[in-house]
Amino acid sequence: MPEIEIFEDKSVLVGKRRKGRDESIEDAMKTMERFSDWLILAQDGSHNIWLQSDALNNAMLYGMLTHMRDEIDKVLELGGAEARETYQFFAGTVNAAQ
């Protein structure tokens, strides 16, 4: 059963996520889903993210995105061929069903 925490301001937190940390794959998947939505918005030509902020924030965003790309590559390498093949199998199964 998920852990439920109620704060003084009456907000509610369901699950294990605390202090901005994803402690499970499910927590990380939710974070990545939100991040994916933001990336789609960032690519929208009418919503130029680079014009929304000052130079310092743009530099921090650029640095964070570069850092995340590097870290994602490292995690993918840890999964190795087995993880890649499993993904390809399921991706092929889903594509074949459509």
RAKABEL-V526462 format. One record per residue. RES is the residue in three letters. PSI is psi as a letter, one per 40 degrees, with the letter a starting at -180 (999 if undefined). Layout:
# RAKABEL-V526462
((RES/PSI) (RES/PSI))
This chain:
# RAKABEL-V526462
((MET/h) (PRO/i) (GLU/h) (ILE/h) (GLU/h) (ILE/h) (PHE/i) (GLU/d) (ASP/e) (LYS/e) (SER/i) (VAL/h) (LEU/h) (VAL/h) (GLY/a) (LYS/e) (ARG/h) (ARG/i) (LYS/f) (GLY/e) (ARG/h) (ASP/h) (GLU/e) (SER/i) (ILE/d) (GLU/d) (ASP/d) (ALA/d) (MET/d) (LYS/d) (THR/d) (MET/d) (GLU/d) (ARG/d) (PHE/d) (SER/d) (ASP/d) (TRP/d) (LEU/d) (ILE/d) (LEU/d) (ALA/d) (GLN/e) (ASP/h) (GLY/d) (SER/e) (HIS/g) (ASN/h) (ILE/d) (TRP/e) (LEU/e) (GLN/e) (SER/i) (ASP/i) (ALA/d) (LEU/d) (ASN/d) (ASN/d) (ALA/d) (MET/d) (LEU/d) (TYR/d) (GLY/d) (MET/d) (LEU/d) (THR/d) (HIS/d) (MET/d) (ARG/d) (ASP/d) (GLU/d) (ILE/d) (ASP/d) (LYS/d) (VAL/d) (LEU/d) (GLU/d) (LEU/d) (GLY/d) (GLY/a) (ALA/d) (GLU/d) (ALA/d) (ARG/d) (GLU/d) (THR/d) (TYR/d) (GLN/d) (PHE/d) (PHE/d) (ALA/d) (GLY/d) (THR/d) (VAL/d) (ASN/d) (ALA/d) (ALA/d) (GLN/999))
